Amino acid sequence: MLADEMLWRDWHPVIIATDMGHDHRYQTTVLGVPVSYWRDRNGYHARRDSDGPCRIQERYATVWVCLSDAPREFFAIPEFDEPDRRVVSAGSIRLHVSGLRAVENFLDMGHFPFVHTGYLGAEPHTEVLPYTVEIDAANNEILATNCRFVQPRASAIAANPIEVNYTYRVARPYVTMLYKTCVPAPERRDVIGLFVQPLSEEWCVAHTVMIYLDDVNSDEELRKFQQTIFGQDLMILINQVPKRMPLEARHEIPVRADAMASAYRRWLRDNKVAYGTYAQSEAAEAQA
């Protein structure tokens, strides 16, 4: 596999479907490539501004484009098709940081008690308990299972503190999902999808879609809760230095609680993802 072939052939989100009007041409960038896209009575259309059409489709309440003529197959989210699920967008936010950094922050449980105090964590429950990380070789995805954390308010519907069980799934370099304990239906999981659009190596747009079992809260209440959580992460994300993701351990030393982040960085290296990363040669130049 050539460097960044995975990214070039991948599908990248550009807008939440309900935010897209008809007969309006939108301009954006994907992997630094200028792209136009629009929707009319004949469906969705997109083109690379420099050299012709590119692929476009709607999946998971989101509009995606692919720059390649040989796109990868889409990843599956079976829960999206379950008829009793609520599918709600928590919005899109532009961030001055590599999209890889945004994904890694989403995977980090260690900051729950300190950044999301009163929601996803609180002292004295600060320890990240051991969990299992593995590669799903058949789908080339990362799974972290048996992730547990005591949370004062795990979701908009949660009235009391509970121990929440998480499964993290990285399906693509810029796509990750969180499956978490569902308060009204403990035998099932709520799903939060973070779909990140790489505008450039140091800018991205994070689109969040919730696939919930909740017949109590309104869409706006679900959206407000998730936006509160994401808003608490903003200072971490915008203050990342460097903006791109270092893949070599000598730059940022992970600890045991960062097992998922470590696996993510190894997986990016193994899949020859270089776009949005920080190389050792650049570190040497910065120190010169």
C-alpha distance (Angstrom), angle and dihedral (degrees) to the residues before:
residue distance angle dihedral
M1 . . .
L2 3.79 . .
A3 3.79 120.2 .
D4 3.82 110.0 -76.6
E5 3.81 93.6 -0.8
M6 3.81 86.7 128.8
L7 3.81 90.8 57.0
W8 3.80 95.6 44.2
R9 3.82 92.0 53.3
D10 3.79 94.3 41.3
W11 3.79 130.6 99.1
H12 3.81 114.7 -111.6
P13 3.83 126.5 -163.8
V14 3.80 118.2 -120.2
I15 3.82 105.5 169.8
I16 3.80 143.4 -4.9
A17 3.81 105.3 -100.2
T18 3.81 95.6 -126.4
D19 3.83 89.9 53.7
M20 3.79 92.1 58.8
G21 3.79 119.5 94.4
H22 3.79 127.6 -153.7
D23 3.80 123.0 -100.6
H24 3.79 93.3 9.1
R25 3.79 120.3 122.4
Y26 3.82 114.2 -137.9
Q27 3.80 124.9 -158.2
T28 3.79 123.9 -153.2
T29 3.80 142.8 135.0
V30 3.79 129.9 -112.5
L31 3.81 117.5 -167.7
G32 3.80 86.1 -12.6
V33 3.82 92.5 -56.3
P34 3.84 116.0 125.0
V35 3.81 110.3 -121.5
S36 3.81 133.4 -176.6
Y37 3.78 121.8 -159.9
W38 3.80 136.8 173.4
R39 3.79 144.3 163.9
D40 3.79 128.3 -131.9
R41 3.79 137.0 158.5
N42 3.80 89.2 -69.8
G43 3.81 93.5 56.7
Y44 3.80 134.7 -108.9
H45 3.80 125.4 -13.7
A46 3.81 133.8 -177.8
R47 3.77 138.9 173.5
R48 3.75 138.5 -177.2
D49 3.78 102.8 -117.5
S50 3.80 92.6 -135.2
D51 3.79 103.8 45.8
G52 3.76 118.7 9.1
P53 3.79 143.2 -83.9
C54 3.76 127.7 -2.6
R55 3.80 130.9 -171.1
I56 3.82 122.2 -86.6
Q57 3.81 134.9 176.9
E58 3.81 142.9 152.8
R59 3.81 118.9 -112.0
Y60 3.79 131.9 158.8
A61 3.82 94.2 3.1
T62 3.82 88.2 -57.0
V63 3.82 135.2 101.7
W64 3.81 114.7 -128.5
V65 3.80 134.7 -171.0
C66 3.78 132.7 -161.7
L67 3.80 122.5 -157.7
S68 3.80 94.1 -156.7
D69 3.79 130.9 82.5
A70 3.80 87.0 -140.2
P71 3.83 104.1 52.8
R72 3.78 123.8 -174.0
E73 3.79 119.7 -111.2
F74 3.77 114.5 -93.5
F75 3.80 120.6 -101.0
A76 3.80 116.8 -113.8
I77 3.81 128.6 -114.1
P78 3.83 102.8 178.4
E79 3.81 92.4 -178.4
F80 3.80 89.8 67.0
D81 3.81 89.9 70.9
E82 3.81 96.5 49.4
P83 3.83 106.0 113.5
D84 3.82 97.0 -139.5
R85 3.82 93.7 55.7
R86 3.79 123.7 109.4
V87 3.80 111.7 -138.9
V88 3.80 110.1 -159.6
S89 3.79 130.7 166.9
A90 3.79 116.5 -134.6
G91 3.77 89.6 -161.8
S92 3.80 137.5 -108.0
I93 3.78 127.6 -82.3
R94 3.81 130.9 -169.2
L95 3.81 113.8 -133.2
H96 3.81 132.5 -168.8
V97 3.79 94.0 -135.2
S98 3.77 137.7 81.5
G99 3.78 112.6 -80.1
L100 3.79 87.4 -125.5
R101 3.80 88.8 62.2
A102 3.82 89.9 52.2
V103 3.81 90.9 53.2
E104 3.80 92.6 47.3
N105 3.80 91.9 51.6
F106 3.82 89.1 52.5
L107 3.82 88.8 55.3
D108 3.81 94.9 51.4
M109 3.81 116.4 102.4
G110 3.81 94.8 170.2
H111 3.81 93.6 81.4
F112 3.83 95.7 52.3
P113 3.84 98.4 98.7
F114 3.79 94.0 42.7
V115 3.82 104.1 39.4
H116 3.81 101.0 25.9
T117 3.81 97.6 38.2
G118 3.79 112.1 170.4
Y119 3.78 92.1 15.7
L120 3.82 116.7 51.8
G121 3.81 96.8 5.8
A122 3.78 148.0 -3.6
E123 3.76 139.2 -174.5
P124 3.00 134.9 -60.0
H125 3.84 88.0 30.9
T126 3.80 95.9 72.1
E127 3.81 103.0 127.7
V128 3.78 119.6 108.2
L129 3.80 103.1 -140.9
P130 3.82 119.3 -140.1
Y131 3.79 114.6 -82.6
T132 3.80 137.0 177.2
V133 3.80 125.0 -102.1
E134 3.78 121.7 -171.9
I135 3.79 141.2 159.3
D136 3.79 117.3 -116.2
A137 3.80 94.4 -141.7
A138 3.82 94.7 -170.2
N139 3.81 92.0 60.8
N140 3.82 99.3 22.3
E141 3.81 91.0 -123.4
I142 3.81 134.3 135.7
L143 3.80 120.4 -123.8
A144 3.80 127.1 -170.1
T145 3.80 111.9 -170.2
N146 3.80 137.4 -177.6
C147 3.81 91.8 31.1
R148 3.82 106.1 163.2
F149 3.77 131.5 -173.6
V150 3.81 134.9 163.6
Q151 3.80 106.1 -124.3
P152 3.82 127.5 -171.0
R153 3.82 92.2 -152.3
A154 3.77 111.9 8.9
S155 3.81 96.3 177.0
A156 3.78 143.1 -5.7
I157 3.81 90.3 -86.9
A158 3.83 96.5 46.7
A159 3.83 112.7 106.5
N160 3.82 99.2 176.5
P161 3.83 137.8 33.5
I162 3.80 113.8 -86.4
E163 3.79 138.2 171.9
V164 3.78 103.8 -104.7
N165 3.78 122.9 -151.9
Y166 3.80 115.6 -147.7
T167 3.76 136.0 -168.1
Y168 3.80 115.5 -166.6
R169 3.79 119.5 -158.4
V170 3.80 126.8 -171.7
A171 3.79 106.2 -164.4
R172 3.81 98.2 168.3
P173 3.81 134.2 6.0
Y174 3.81 89.8 -95.8
V175 3.82 99.4 28.9
T176 3.78 126.3 77.6
M177 3.80 135.3 161.8
L178 3.78 132.8 -158.0
Y179 3.81 119.7 -151.7
K180 3.79 110.7 -165.6
T181 3.79 141.1 174.3
C182 3.81 109.8 -73.4
V183 3.82 109.1 -139.5
P184 3.86 98.2 -152.2
A185 3.83 93.4 40.2
P186 3.84 109.4 30.1
E187 3.80 92.5 179.3
R188 3.82 89.7 63.0
R189 3.80 135.3 52.0
D190 3.77 135.0 -123.2
V191 3.81 112.8 -134.5
I192 3.80 129.3 -143.7
G193 3.79 117.6 -172.0
L194 3.80 122.0 -159.1
F195 3.79 108.1 -163.1
V196 3.81 111.3 -176.2
Q197 3.80 124.9 -161.5
P198 3.83 112.2 -151.7
L199 3.80 102.3 -142.1
S200 3.80 90.8 174.1
E201 3.78 136.9 -28.7
E202 3.82 91.6 -75.5
W203 3.82 104.0 27.2
C204 3.79 130.2 62.1
V205 3.80 143.6 161.5
A206 3.81 117.3 -130.4
H207 3.81 114.5 -150.0
T208 3.81 116.6 -168.6
V209 3.81 124.7 -160.6
M210 3.82 123.7 -176.7
I211 3.81 121.2 -153.5
Y212 3.79 101.2 -169.2
L213 3.77 144.4 168.6
D214 3.80 101.3 -139.9
D215 3.80 126.3 130.3
V216 3.81 94.4 170.9
N217 3.79 108.5 61.1
S218 3.78 126.4 61.6
D219 3.79 121.5 -121.6
E220 3.79 88.6 -103.9
E221 3.82 92.5 52.8
L222 3.81 91.4 49.9
R223 3.79 90.2 47.1
K224 3.81 93.5 47.8
F225 3.81 92.6 51.3
Q226 3.81 93.6 51.2
Q227 3.80 92.7 43.7
T228 3.81 88.9 53.1
I229 3.80 90.0 55.0
F230 3.80 93.1 46.6
G231 3.79 91.4 45.8
Q232 3.80 89.7 57.7
D233 3.82 88.7 57.9
L234 3.79 95.4 52.7
M235 3.80 97.5 89.0
I236 3.81 90.5 52.0
L237 3.79 92.3 50.2
I238 3.79 100.0 44.0
N239 3.81 92.1 47.2
Q240 3.81 95.9 53.4
V241 3.81 113.0 130.6
P242 2.96 117.6 -134.3
K243 3.80 98.6 26.7
R244 3.78 90.6 -143.3
M245 3.81 124.5 67.9
P246 3.82 117.5 -94.8
L247 3.79 107.8 -141.7
E248 3.81 96.9 -173.9
A249 3.81 116.7 85.4
R250 3.82 91.6 -137.2
H251 3.81 89.2 73.4
E252 3.81 99.9 50.6
I253 3.81 119.6 11.2
P254 3.82 112.6 -143.2
V255 3.81 122.6 -146.0
R256 3.81 129.7 -149.0
A257 3.80 91.8 -86.6
D258 3.82 88.4 58.9
A259 3.80 95.0 64.1
M260 3.80 91.7 123.1
A261 3.81 93.0 48.6
S262 3.80 90.7 48.5
A263 3.80 91.0 50.8
Y264 3.82 90.1 48.0
R265 3.80 92.3 53.6
R266 3.82 92.5 47.3
W267 3.80 89.8 48.2
L268 3.81 91.0 51.8
R269 3.83 90.1 51.4
D270 3.81 92.0 46.8
N271 3.81 90.2 51.6
K272 3.83 91.8 47.6
V273 3.79 94.7 -118.2
A274 3.80 107.3 166.0
Y275 3.80 102.9 152.2
G276 3.80 109.7 104.6
T277 3.81 94.0 13.1
Y278 3.80 132.2 117.3
A279 3.80 116.8 -124.9
Q280 3.79 129.3 -151.2
S281 3.81 90.0 -118.6
E282 3.80 89.6 60.3
A283 3.79 91.0 49.3
A284 3.80 89.6 54.5
E285 3.80 91.5 49.5
A286 3.81 91.2 49.2
Q287 3.81 90.2 54.3
A288 3.82 94.6 46.3
